[in-house]
Amino acid sequence: MDVTGAQWRKSSRSGNNGGACVEVADNLSGVVLVRDTKDRDGGTLAFGPAAWRSFVELAKTADPTV
C-alpha cells in the first residue's frame, strides 16, 4: 500500500499524558491509517472507512475508566 500521500494529524482523543498519542491519516481514498506518535516507523494500522467510523463512535461513548 502506498502511503506517501498520507497527511498525518494527532488524534483529537489523544491527551497530554506523556506521549501516549496516536496519529491518524484519513485523506487517502478507501483507507484510514493509524500509527503511534512515539514510534512512527513501528507499524501502521489500516482500517476501512466504515470500520473506522464504527471505532470512532464506540470511542466517543466508551467509559475511559474501564
C-alpha positions as YAML, in Angstrom:
chain: A
units: angstrom
residues:
- id: 1
  name: MET
  ca: [0.00, 0.00, 0.00]
- id: 2
  name: ASP
  ca: [1.40, 3.39, -1.00]
- id: 3
  name: VAL
  ca: [1.04, 5.79, 1.93]
- id: 4
  name: THR
  ca: [3.39, 8.51, 0.69]
- id: 5
  name: GLY
  ca: [0.48, 10.96, 0.35]
- id: 6
  name: ALA
  ca: [-0.78, 10.40, 3.90]
- id: 7
  name: GLN
  ca: [-1.39, 13.61, 5.81]
- id: 8
  name: TRP
  ca: [-0.92, 12.74, 9.49]
- id: 9
  name: ARG
  ca: [-2.57, 14.56, 12.38]
- id: 10
  name: LYS
  ca: [-2.64, 13.89, 16.09]
- id: 11
  name: SER
  ca: [-5.91, 12.30, 17.15]
- id: 12
  name: SER
  ca: [-8.25, 14.68, 18.94]
- id: 13
  name: ARG
  ca: [-8.74, 11.91, 21.53]
- id: 14
  name: SER
  ca: [-5.03, 11.82, 22.43]
- id: 15
  name: GLY
  ca: [-4.28, 13.69, 25.61]
- id: 16
  name: ASN
  ca: [-1.22, 15.30, 27.12]
- id: 17
  name: ASN
  ca: [-0.27, 12.19, 29.05]
- id: 18
  name: GLY
  ca: [3.41, 11.77, 28.35]
- id: 19
  name: GLY
  ca: [3.30, 10.89, 24.68]
- id: 20
  name: ALA
  ca: [0.64, 8.17, 24.64]
- id: 21
  name: CYS
  ca: [-0.77, 9.53, 21.39]
- id: 22
  name: VAL
  ca: [-1.84, 8.25, 18.04]
- id: 23
  name: GLU
  ca: [-1.77, 9.91, 14.65]
- id: 24
  name: VAL
  ca: [-4.45, 9.43, 12.03]
- id: 25
  name: ALA
  ca: [-4.32, 9.90, 8.25]
- id: 26
  name: ASP
  ca: [-7.79, 9.94, 6.75]
- id: 27
  name: ASN
  ca: [-7.09, 11.74, 3.49]
- id: 28
  name: LEU
  ca: [-6.44, 8.65, 1.36]
- id: 29
  name: SER
  ca: [-9.19, 7.02, -0.68]
- id: 30
  name: GLY
  ca: [-10.69, 3.90, 0.91]
- id: 31
  name: VAL
  ca: [-8.41, 3.66, 3.94]
- id: 32
  name: VAL
  ca: [-7.77, 5.29, 7.32]
- id: 33
  name: LEU
  ca: [-4.27, 4.86, 8.74]
- id: 34
  name: VAL
  ca: [-3.30, 4.94, 12.43]
- id: 35
  name: ARG
  ca: [0.18, 4.94, 13.98]
- id: 36
  name: ASP
  ca: [1.91, 5.56, 17.31]
- id: 37
  name: THR
  ca: [3.28, 9.09, 17.60]
- id: 38
  name: LYS
  ca: [6.31, 7.87, 19.57]
- id: 39
  name: ASP
  ca: [7.19, 5.10, 17.10]
- id: 40
  name: ARG
  ca: [6.20, 6.32, 13.64]
- id: 41
  name: ASP
  ca: [8.24, 3.61, 11.91]
- id: 42
  name: GLY
  ca: [6.96, 0.84, 14.19]
- id: 43
  name: GLY
  ca: [3.95, -0.06, 12.09]
- id: 44
  name: THR
  ca: [0.72, 1.34, 10.78]
- id: 45
  name: LEU
  ca: [-2.80, 0.02, 11.21]
- id: 46
  name: ALA
  ca: [-5.15, 0.32, 8.23]
- id: 47
  name: PHE
  ca: [-8.94, 0.45, 8.55]
- id: 48
  name: GLY
  ca: [-11.71, 0.65, 6.00]
- id: 49
  name: PRO
  ca: [-13.78, 3.83, 6.32]
- id: 50
  name: ALA
  ca: [-16.85, 2.03, 7.74]
- id: 51
  name: ALA
  ca: [-14.78, 0.18, 10.35]
- id: 52
  name: TRP
  ca: [-13.07, 3.43, 11.33]
- id: 53
  name: ARG
  ca: [-16.41, 5.24, 11.75]
- id: 54
  name: SER
  ca: [-17.64, 2.41, 13.97]
- id: 55
  name: PHE
  ca: [-14.48, 2.58, 16.09]
- id: 56
  name: VAL
  ca: [-14.73, 6.36, 16.49]
- id: 57
  name: GLU
  ca: [-18.39, 6.16, 17.54]
- id: 58
  name: LEU
  ca: [-17.55, 3.48, 20.11]
- id: 59
  name: ALA
  ca: [-14.61, 5.51, 21.43]
- id: 60
  name: LYS
  ca: [-16.86, 8.54, 21.92]
- id: 61
  name: THR
  ca: [-19.24, 6.57, 24.14]
- id: 62
  name: ALA
  ca: [-16.80, 4.27, 25.94]
- id: 63
  name: ASP
  ca: [-16.18, 4.65, 29.66]
- id: 64
  name: PRO
  ca: [-12.50, 5.70, 29.97]
- id: 65
  name: THR
  ca: [-12.27, 4.19, 33.47]
- id: 66
  name: VAL
  ca: [-12.86, 0.63, 32.22]
...
